[in-house]
Amino acid sequence: MFVDNSVSATYRGRTLADPLRNYGTAFSNMHRELHRIYVDGNVIVVQLALQGDHDGPLQLSFGELPATGKQIDAPCCDVFELENGKIKRFDCYPEGSIIFAQLGVLNNREYGRRRLGESIREGDGSAR
């Protein structure tokens, strides 16, 4: 099981590869720079940074973010729970607000207004 806590999404079975495909498409050179690793019994915690160039479309719950050409270098924390030497659960806590700021989404009011309006119209028809 993989849990992306930045978007409250849980992936199991065949859907486990979905976030990898999505982020691999959006950041073709994405990598994780590991800073610290802590082990306590069957739990491993990793402090890291997500780094890469936004050179492809990123699918988000409220729509698609086209490639911005900008780089990200955002803090993240991964927590792995092991069982019989295998990963039973992987919780990922990327700093979404920093990623969006670095991609320019938080500074682009028109993009936010357009996407928010589309999401509201699609959801319940209340946006005008």
C-alpha positions in Angstrom: 0.0 0.0 0.0 1.2 3.5 -0.9 -0.3 6.6 0.7 0.3 10.0 -0.8 -0.7 12.2 2.1 -0.3 15.5 0.2 -3.5 14.6 -1.8 -5.1 12.0 0.6 -4.8 9.2 -2.0 -4.2 5.5 -1.3 -2.9 3.1 -3.9 -3.0 -0.7 -3.8 -2.4 -3.5 -6.2 -2.4 -2.5 -9.8 -2.8 1.2 -9.0 0.5 1.3 -7.1 2.3 2.4 -10.3 -0.1 5.3 -11.1 1.7 8.0 -9.0 5.1 6.9 -10.4 3.8 7.2 -14.0 2.2 10.6 -13.2 5.3 12.1 -11.5 7.6 10.4 -14.0 5.7 12.1 -16.9 5.7 15.5 -15.2 9.3 15.3 -13.9 11.3 13.1 -16.3 14.5 13.6 -14.2 12.9 13.5 -10.7 15.0 12.0 -8.0 15.1 11.9 -4.2 18.0 13.4 -2.3 18.2 11.5 1.0 19.2 13.5 4.1 18.6 11.3 7.1 17.3 7.8 7.8 15.9 6.6 11.1 15.1 3.0 12.0 12.9 1.8 14.9 12.0 -1.8 14.7 9.9 -2.5 11.6 9.5 1.3 10.8 11.9 3.3 8.6 11.6 7.1 8.4 13.5 9.0 5.6 14.0 12.7 5.5 14.6 13.8 1.9 14.1 16.3 -0.9 12.1 15.7 -4.1 14.1 17.3 -7.0 13.5 17.6 -10.7 12.4 19.7 -13.7 8.7 20.1 -14.4 8.9 19.2 -18.1 5.6 17.3 -18.7 1.9 17.5 -17.7 1.1 16.8 -14.0 -2.3 15.3 -13.3 -3.9 16.8 -10.2 -7.3 16.2 -8.6 -8.5 19.5 -9.9 -7.1 19.2 -13.5 -3.9 19.1 -15.4 -0.9 21.4 -14.7 1.0 21.8 -18.0 4.8 21.7 -17.9 6.2 24.9 -16.4 9.8 24.3 -17.1 10.5 25.1 -13.4 12.6 23.1 -11.0 11.4 21.7 -7.7 13.5 21.1 -4.6 11.0 20.3 -1.9 11.2 18.6 1.5 9.5 15.3 2.0 9.3 12.6 4.6 8.7 8.9 3.8 7.7 6.3 6.3 8.0 2.6 5.5 6.4 -0.1 7.6 8.0 -3.5 7.0 6.6 -7.0 7.5 8.7 -10.1 6.9 11.4 -8.0 5.2 8.9 -6.5 2.7 7.3 -3.1 2.5 3.8 -3.4 4.0 3.0 0.3 3.9 4.6 3.4 2.4 3.4 6.8 3.6 4.8 9.7 1.6 4.5 13.3 3.0 5.7 15.7 0.3 5.4 19.4 1.0 2.8 20.2 -1.6 2.5 23.9 -0.8 6.3 24.3 -1.5 6.0 22.3 -4.7 3.1 24.4 -5.9 4.9 27.6 -5.0 8.1 26.5 -6.8 6.0 25.7 -9.9 4.4 29.1 -9.8 0.9 27.8 -9.2 0.4 29.7 -5.9 1.5 32.9 -7.6 -0.7 32.5 -10.7 -4.1 33.7 -9.7 -5.6 33.3 -13.1 -4.6 29.6 -13.3 -6.0 29.0 -9.8 -9.2 30.9 -10.5 -9.7 29.0 -13.8 -9.0 25.6 -12.3 -11.0 26.2 -9.1 -14.0 27.5 -11.1 -13.8 24.4 -13.4 -13.7 22.1 -10.4 -16.7 23.7 -8.7 -18.7 23.7 -12.0 -17.9 20.0 -12.5 -18.6 19.1 -8.8 -21.9 20.8 -8.1 -22.6 23.5 -10.7 -22.4 26.3 -8.2 -19.7 28.5 -9.9 -20.9 31.3 -12.2 
